[in-house]
Amino acid sequence: MNFHVLTLFPEMIEQGLGTSITGRAMNKGLVSLHAVNIRDYAANKHKKVDDYTYGGGAGMLMQAQPVYDACMAVQESLEKPARVVYMTPQGSIFNQEKAKELALEEDLIILCGHYEGIDERVLEEVVTDEISIGDYVLTGGELPAMVVIDTISRLIPGVLGNGVSADTDSFMNGLLEYPQYSRPEIWRDKAVPPILLSGDHAKVDRWRKQQSLLRTKQRRPDLYEKYMKEHPDAEKDCK
Ligand code: ADE
């Protein structure tokens, strides 16, 4: 999968994703990251990309021309037009389902805004999806873009190491994950739940499913309700 990020701060994206699991995925050729500096497409000799807003008000706005030209340059380098995701607090809230949907794309263009935003006219021209990572406002779209790229990348086969699968994680099946324990068996007088030491895999699986359901019910009643509508026998199945 190829990510093309349109940004005024390409080094932020490259450095943020260049280490750990995403960095390794790039080195293995499982994903590629192409950070495009929007400033390189400014048509004026001062390489200016922002200006005051019509109608007044504080702050500067990113202008349409460099954003449009940067986006078109990427689109023209591709065999077929790619979706263009604009990171904005006005978008629909990002979740695992949206990540799964976007992971099916071969190329994805991600547009990061800065200052007070981007001229509406270019957004109307090029953007196919608007995504927010939550109801709070960041200084720019770069961190949200990294969140989206990280989440999608770990769904791509081979990105998570040896046989580790993304699909037992929290949210992948619509429930929160069960609690997990490692050595020692007793730590600060707290024992590992005995069932996990029993060696009975069927029992362990049932216990984990119960714990997932319980946690989701207590911590995310919204997710629990949705899950129970789709799986009415879930509680019974792990008794
Ligand atoms: N840009 C600024 N804040 C944002 C948010 N919450 N989500 C996506 N992009 C943003």
Boltz pocket constraint, residues with backbone or C-beta under 6 A from the ligand:
constraints:
  - pocket:
      binder: B
      contacts: [[A, 87], [A, 88], [A, 89], [A, 113], [A, 131], [A, 132], [A, 133], [A, 134], [A, 135], [A, 136], [A, 137], [A, 138], [A, 139], [A, 140], [A, 141], [A, 144]]
      max_distance: 6.0
